[in-house]
Amino acid sequence: MAVGIFVTEMDRLDYQGGAIVNAVLNGQYYKKAFAHIQAEFPEYDWHELKLSETLDYKEKPDLIIVSRNVVPFISAIKQHFPEVKVADYDTWAKQK
């Protein structure tokens, strides 16, 4: 089975109140988006990872989908996995 990675966000370094609330709200978006991605691409064995976990991932995935919070780091992901297709996913958009 093909391997897919859904990259949610960078590791959080800010643990102030507003940042924690933001992380919780984003987590709700990520859960919905991850379920939608799994339904759209059932032929993949999906992993939900943060950016650092993705860059530490030992196997070569077949597809990487990044959330809107990771879009600025697509070039770093492509540098690490040059032959892997990388797509972005708007986690705030309404899902069907």
ChimeraX commands (.cxc) that place a marker at each C-alpha (Angstrom):
marker #1 position 0.00,0.00,0.00 radius 0.5
marker #1 position 1.20,3.49,-0.82 radius 0.5
marker #1 position 2.22,5.76,2.06 radius 0.5
marker #1 position 0.76,9.23,2.51 radius 0.5
marker #1 position 1.66,11.92,5.01 radius 0.5
marker #1 position -0.60,14.77,6.12 radius 0.5
marker #1 position 1.61,17.48,7.63 radius 0.5
marker #1 position -0.39,19.52,10.11 radius 0.5
marker #1 position 1.91,22.19,11.54 radius 0.5
marker #1 position 5.30,23.09,12.93 radius 0.5
marker #1 position 6.11,22.17,16.52 radius 0.5
marker #1 position 4.59,24.76,18.82 radius 0.5
marker #1 position 7.13,26.75,20.83 radius 0.5
marker #1 position 4.69,29.34,22.18 radius 0.5
marker #1 position 2.62,28.06,25.11 radius 0.5
marker #1 position 0.85,31.27,26.11 radius 0.5
marker #1 position -2.93,31.20,26.49 radius 0.5
marker #1 position -3.77,32.49,23.02 radius 0.5
marker #1 position -1.38,30.06,21.38 radius 0.5
marker #1 position -2.91,27.12,23.24 radius 0.5
marker #1 position -6.44,28.13,22.20 radius 0.5
marker #1 position -5.26,28.53,18.61 radius 0.5
marker #1 position -3.67,25.05,18.71 radius 0.5
marker #1 position -6.92,23.51,19.98 radius 0.5
marker #1 position -8.96,25.21,17.25 radius 0.5
marker #1 position -6.47,24.18,14.56 radius 0.5
marker #1 position -6.58,20.63,15.91 radius 0.5
marker #1 position -10.31,20.52,15.17 radius 0.5
marker #1 position -9.65,21.60,11.57 radius 0.5
marker #1 position -6.88,19.02,11.22 radius 0.5
marker #1 position -9.13,16.17,12.41 radius 0.5
marker #1 position -11.79,17.05,9.84 radius 0.5
marker #1 position -9.23,17.56,7.09 radius 0.5
marker #1 position -7.43,14.29,7.90 radius 0.5
marker #1 position -10.71,12.35,7.76 radius 0.5
marker #1 position -11.54,14.01,4.43 radius 0.5
marker #1 position -8.10,13.21,2.98 radius 0.5
marker #1 position -8.37,9.57,4.11 radius 0.5
marker #1 position -11.77,9.30,2.42 radius 0.5
marker #1 position -10.51,10.95,-0.78 radius 0.5
marker #1 position -7.41,8.75,-1.04 radius 0.5
marker #1 position -8.26,5.36,0.52 radius 0.5
marker #1 position -5.43,3.64,-1.36 radius 0.5
marker #1 position -2.87,5.30,0.92 radius 0.5
marker #1 position -1.76,4.31,4.41 radius 0.5
marker #1 position -1.98,7.77,6.01 radius 0.5
marker #1 position 0.15,9.28,8.77 radius 0.5
marker #1 position -0.65,12.61,10.45 radius 0.5
marker #1 position 2.65,14.27,11.38 radius 0.5
marker #1 position 4.06,17.64,12.36 radius 0.5
marker #1 position 6.75,19.22,10.18 radius 0.5
marker #1 position 9.70,18.02,12.29 radius 0.5
marker #1 position 8.28,14.47,12.37 radius 0.5
marker #1 position 7.88,14.54,8.60 radius 0.5
marker #1 position 11.49,15.59,8.06 radius 0.5
marker #1 position 12.59,12.80,10.44 radius 0.5
marker #1 position 10.43,10.19,8.65 radius 0.5
marker #1 position 12.69,7.32,7.55 radius 0.5
marker #1 position 10.63,5.80,4.71 radius 0.5
marker #1 position 9.99,7.51,1.39 radius 0.5
marker #1 position 6.29,8.42,1.22 radius 0.5
marker #1 position 4.36,8.39,-2.06 radius 0.5
marker #1 position 2.35,11.55,-1.38 radius 0.5
marker #1 position 2.63,14.42,1.09 radius 0.5
marker #1 position -0.25,16.80,1.72 radius 0.5
marker #1 position 0.45,19.88,3.83 radius 0.5
marker #1 position -1.99,22.05,5.76 radius 0.5
marker #1 position -2.11,25.77,5.17 radius 0.5
marker #1 position 0.16,26.33,8.19 radius 0.5
marker #1 position 2.96,24.37,6.56 radius 0.5
marker #1 position 2.75,25.84,3.04 radius 0.5
marker #1 position 5.77,28.16,3.69 radius 0.5
marker #1 position 7.87,25.02,4.26 radius 0.5
marker #1 position 6.96,23.14,1.08 radius 0.5
marker #1 position 10.39,23.84,-0.41 radius 0.5
marker #1 position 12.11,22.26,2.62 radius 0.5
marker #1 position 9.88,19.19,2.31 radius 0.5
marker #1 position 10.59,18.94,-1.43 radius 0.5
marker #1 position 14.31,19.26,-0.72 radius 0.5
marker #1 position 14.10,16.39,1.78 radius 0.5
marker #1 position 11.86,14.23,-0.46 radius 0.5
marker #1 position 12.74,15.38,-4.01 radius 0.5
marker #1 position 10.81,12.65,-5.86 radius 0.5
marker #1 position 7.62,12.83,-3.79 radius 0.5
marker #1 position 4.54,14.75,-4.91 radius 0.5
marker #1 position 3.70,17.51,-2.40 radius 0.5
marker #1 position 0.26,19.13,-2.42 radius 0.5
marker #1 position -1.28,21.76,-0.17 radius 0.5
marker #1 position -4.69,21.47,1.48 radius 0.5
marker #1 position -6.69,24.41,2.78 radius 0.5
marker #1 position -7.69,23.15,6.23 radius 0.5
marker #1 position -10.02,26.12,6.74 radius 0.5
marker #1 position -12.04,25.54,3.56 radius 0.5
marker #1 position -15.44,23.90,3.90 radius 0.5
marker #1 position -15.32,20.19,3.27 radius 0.5
marker #1 position -18.01,18.49,1.19 radius 0.5
marker link #1:1,2 radius 0.2
marker link #1:2,3 radius 0.2
marker link #1:3,4 radius 0.2
marker link #1:4,5 radius 0.2
marker link #1:5,6 radius 0.2
marker link #1:6,7 radius 0.2
marker link #1:7,8 radius 0.2
marker link #1:8,9 radius 0.2
marker link #1:9,10 radius 0.2
marker link #1:10,11 radius 0.2
marker link #1:11,12 radius 0.2
marker link #1:12,13 radius 0.2
marker link #1:13,14 radius 0.2
marker link #1:14,15 radius 0.2
marker link #1:15,16 radius 0.2
marker link #1:16,17 radius 0.2
marker link #1:17,18 radius 0.2
marker link #1:18,19 radius 0.2
marker link #1:19,20 radius 0.2
marker link #1:20,21 radius 0.2
marker link #1:21,22 radius 0.2
marker link #1:22,23 radius 0.2
marker link #1:23,24 radius 0.2
marker link #1:24,25 radius 0.2
marker link #1:25,26 radius 0.2
marker link #1:26,27 radius 0.2
marker link #1:27,28 radius 0.2
marker link #1:28,29 radius 0.2
marker link #1:29,30 radius 0.2
marker link #1:30,31 radius 0.2
marker link #1:31,32 radius 0.2
marker link #1:32,33 radius 0.2
marker link #1:33,34 radius 0.2
marker link #1:34,35 radius 0.2
marker link #1:35,36 radius 0.2
marker link #1:36,37 radius 0.2
marker link #1:37,38 radius 0.2
marker link #1:38,39 radius 0.2
marker link #1:39,40 radius 0.2
marker link #1:40,41 radius 0.2
marker link #1:41,42 radius 0.2
marker link #1:42,43 radius 0.2
marker link #1:43,44 radius 0.2
marker link #1:44,45 radius 0.2
marker link #1:45,46 radius 0.2
marker link #1:46,47 radius 0.2
marker link #1:47,48 radius 0.2
marker link #1:48,49 radius 0.2
marker link #1:49,50 radius 0.2
marker link #1:50,51 radius 0.2
marker link #1:51,52 radius 0.2
marker link #1:52,53 radius 0.2
marker link #1:53,54 radius 0.2
marker link #1:54,55 radius 0.2
marker link #1:55,56 radius 0.2
marker link #1:56,57 radius 0.2
marker link #1:57,58 radius 0.2
marker link #1:58,59 radius 0.2
marker link #1:59,60 radius 0.2
marker link #1:60,61 radius 0.2
marker link #1:61,62 radius 0.2
marker link #1:62,63 radius 0.2
marker link #1:63,64 radius 0.2
marker link #1:64,65 radius 0.2
marker link #1:65,66 radius 0.2
marker link #1:66,67 radius 0.2
marker link #1:67,68 radius 0.2
marker link #1:68,69 radius 0.2
marker link #1:69,70 radius 0.2
marker link #1:70,71 radius 0.2
marker link #1:71,72 radius 0.2
marker link #1:72,73 radius 0.2
marker link #1:73,74 radius 0.2
marker link #1:74,75 radius 0.2
marker link #1:75,76 radius 0.2
marker link #1:76,77 radius 0.2
marker link #1:77,78 radius 0.2
marker link #1:78,79 radius 0.2
marker link #1:79,80 radius 0.2
marker link #1:80,81 radius 0.2
marker link #1:81,82 radius 0.2
marker link #1:82,83 radius 0.2
marker link #1:83,84 radius 0.2
marker link #1:84,85 radius 0.2
marker link #1:85,86 radius 0.2
marker link #1:86,87 radius 0.2
marker link #1:87,88 radius 0.2
marker link #1:88,89 radius 0.2
marker link #1:89,90 radius 0.2
marker link #1:90,91 radius 0.2
marker link #1:91,92 radius 0.2
marker link #1:92,93 radius 0.2
marker link #1:93,94 radius 0.2
marker link #1:94,95 radius 0.2
marker link #1:95,96 radius 0.2
view
